[in-house]
Amino acid sequence: MQGFFLQHGLPGYFVYISGVLEVFGAILLILGLFTRAAALLLAIEMGVAIWKVHSAGSYLAVHNYEFPLAMLAGSFALATVGAGLLSLDHLLFEGGGKLQRPKYSKLAK
């Protein structure tokens, strides 16, 4: 795999970075833990994969980059929307990591 990465103009040690990112990023997405960060990193990785590896043909060769593009779109959607109700983010961060409006008491009005 390192030879494949070198052939496409990427450093050989990116094999380890992408492997760790894909394995642990997928686990984090399944659990719904740190969803936005993990999904953003995976979307960036898929963008680089499309750019460096799958764009050898023209943009009309959709079969070359169809799956990575679907992964990029799904990861980007998760990065922007965040985790849902059935996630550890929602349980741990009260609302999926979204900012909560402060609650005011009657005396503050």
C-alpha positions as a Markdown table, in Angstrom:
| # | Residue | x | y | z |
|---|---|---|---|---|
| 1 | Met | 0.0 | 0.0 | 0.0 |
| 2 | Gln | 2.9 | 2.4 | 0.7 |
| 3 | Gly | 4.0 | 1.9 | -2.9 |
| 4 | Phe | 0.5 | 2.7 | -4.1 |
| 5 | Phe | 0.4 | 5.9 | -2.0 |
| 6 | Leu | 3.9 | 6.9 | -3.3 |
| 7 | Gln | 2.8 | 6.2 | -6.9 |
| 8 | His | 0.0 | 8.8 | -6.4 |
| 9 | Gly | 2.2 | 11.5 | -4.9 |
| 10 | Leu | 1.4 | 10.9 | -1.3 |
| 11 | Pro | 3.9 | 10.2 | 1.5 |
| 12 | Gly | 4.2 | 6.5 | 2.5 |
| 13 | Tyr | 3.3 | 7.1 | 6.1 |
| 14 | Phe | -0.2 | 8.3 | 5.0 |
| 15 | Val | -1.1 | 4.6 | 4.8 |
| 16 | Tyr | -1.1 | 4.5 | 8.6 |
| 17 | Ile | -2.8 | 7.8 | 9.1 |
| 18 | Ser | -5.6 | 6.9 | 6.7 |
| 19 | Gly | -6.0 | 3.4 | 8.2 |
| 20 | Val | -6.3 | 4.7 | 11.8 |
| 21 | Leu | -8.6 | 7.4 | 10.7 |
| 22 | Glu | -10.9 | 5.0 | 8.8 |
| 23 | Val | -11.1 | 2.4 | 11.5 |
| 24 | Phe | -11.5 | 4.7 | 14.5 |
| 25 | Gly | -13.5 | 7.2 | 12.6 |
| 26 | Ala | -16.0 | 4.5 | 11.6 |
| 27 | Ile | -16.2 | 3.3 | 15.2 |
| 28 | Leu | -16.8 | 6.9 | 16.4 |
| 29 | Leu | -19.5 | 7.4 | 13.8 |
| 30 | Ile | -21.3 | 4.2 | 14.7 |
| 31 | Leu | -21.3 | 5.1 | 18.4 |
| 32 | Gly | -22.2 | 8.7 | 17.6 |
| 33 | Leu | -19.3 | 10.0 | 19.7 |
| 34 | Phe | -17.5 | 13.2 | 18.5 |
| 35 | Thr | -19.5 | 12.8 | 15.3 |
| 36 | Arg | -18.8 | 16.2 | 13.8 |
| 37 | Ala | -15.0 | 16.0 | 14.1 |
| 38 | Ala | -14.8 | 12.4 | 13.0 |
| 39 | Ala | -17.1 | 13.0 | 10.0 |
| 40 | Leu | -15.2 | 16.1 | 9.0 |
| 41 | Leu | -11.9 | 14.3 | 9.0 |
| 42 | Leu | -13.4 | 11.4 | 7.0 |
| 43 | Ala | -14.9 | 13.9 | 4.5 |
| 44 | Ile | -11.4 | 15.5 | 4.0 |
| 45 | Glu | -9.8 | 12.1 | 3.6 |
| 46 | Met | -12.4 | 11.2 | 0.9 |
| 47 | Gly | -11.8 | 14.5 | -0.8 |
| 48 | Val | -8.1 | 13.8 | -1.0 |
| 49 | Ala | -8.8 | 10.3 | -2.2 |
| 50 | Ile | -11.0 | 11.6 | -5.0 |
| 51 | Trp | -8.5 | 14.3 | -6.0 |
| 52 | Lys | -5.3 | 12.2 | -5.9 |
| 53 | Val | -6.5 | 8.6 | -6.8 |
| 54 | His | -9.9 | 8.5 | -8.4 |
| 55 | Ser | -9.6 | 11.5 | -10.7 |
| 56 | Ala | -7.2 | 9.8 | -13.1 |
| 57 | Gly | -10.0 | 9.7 | -15.7 |
| 58 | Ser | -12.2 | 12.6 | -16.6 |
| 59 | Tyr | -15.1 | 13.8 | -14.6 |
| 60 | Leu | -17.3 | 11.7 | -16.9 |
| 61 | Ala | -15.8 | 8.4 | -15.5 |
| 62 | Val | -18.3 | 8.4 | -12.6 |
| 63 | His | -17.7 | 4.7 | -11.8 |
| 64 | Asn | -14.1 | 5.7 | -10.7 |
| 65 | Tyr | -15.2 | 8.1 | -7.9 |
| 66 | Glu | -18.8 | 7.2 | -7.3 |
| 67 | Phe | -18.3 | 5.4 | -3.9 |
| 68 | Pro | -15.8 | 7.9 | -2.5 |
| 69 | Leu | -18.1 | 10.7 | -3.5 |
| 70 | Ala | -21.0 | 9.1 | -1.7 |
| 71 | Met | -18.8 | 8.7 | 1.4 |
| 72 | Leu | -17.7 | 12.4 | 1.2 |
| 73 | Ala | -21.3 | 13.6 | 0.9 |
| 74 | Gly | -22.5 | 11.4 | 3.8 |
| 75 | Ser | -19.6 | 12.4 | 6.0 |
| 76 | Phe | -20.0 | 16.1 | 5.1 |
| 77 | Ala | -23.7 | 15.8 | 6.0 |
| 78 | Leu | -22.9 | 14.3 | 9.4 |
| 79 | Ala | -20.3 | 17.0 | 10.0 |
| 80 | Thr | -22.8 | 19.8 | 9.3 |
| 81 | Val | -25.9 | 18.3 | 10.9 |
| 82 | Gly | -24.2 | 16.5 | 13.8 |
| 83 | Ala | -25.3 | 13.4 | 15.7 |
| 84 | Gly | -29.0 | 12.5 | 16.2 |
| 85 | Leu | -31.0 | 11.5 | 19.2 |
| 86 | Leu | -29.6 | 8.0 | 19.3 |
| 87 | Ser | -26.0 | 8.9 | 19.9 |
| 88 | Leu | -23.5 | 9.3 | 22.7 |
| 89 | Asp | -23.0 | 12.9 | 21.7 |
| 90 | His | -26.7 | 13.6 | 22.6 |
| 91 | Leu | -26.4 | 11.8 | 25.9 |
| 92 | Leu | -23.0 | 13.3 | 27.0 |
| 93 | Phe | -23.3 | 16.8 | 25.6 |
| 94 | Glu | -27.0 | 17.5 | 26.1 |
| 95 | Gly | -28.4 | 18.0 | 22.7 |
| 96 | Gly | -25.6 | 16.6 | 20.4 |
| 97 | Gly | -23.1 | 19.2 | 21.2 |
| 98 | Lys | -25.3 | 22.1 | 20.1 |
| 99 | Leu | -25.3 | 25.3 | 22.1 |
| 100 | Gln | -28.2 | 25.7 | 24.5 |
| 101 | Arg | -30.0 | 28.9 | 25.1 |
| 102 | Pro | -29.5 | 30.1 | 28.7 |
| 103 | Lys | -32.5 | 29.7 | 30.9 |
| 104 | Tyr | -33.6 | 32.8 | 32.6 |
| 105 | Ser | -35.5 | 33.0 | 35.9 |
| 106 | Lys | -38.5 | 35.1 | 36.6 |
| 107 | Leu | -36.4 | 37.6 | 38.5 |
| 108 | Ala | -34.2 | 38.4 | 35.5 |
| 109 | Lys | -37.2 | 39.7 | 33.5 |
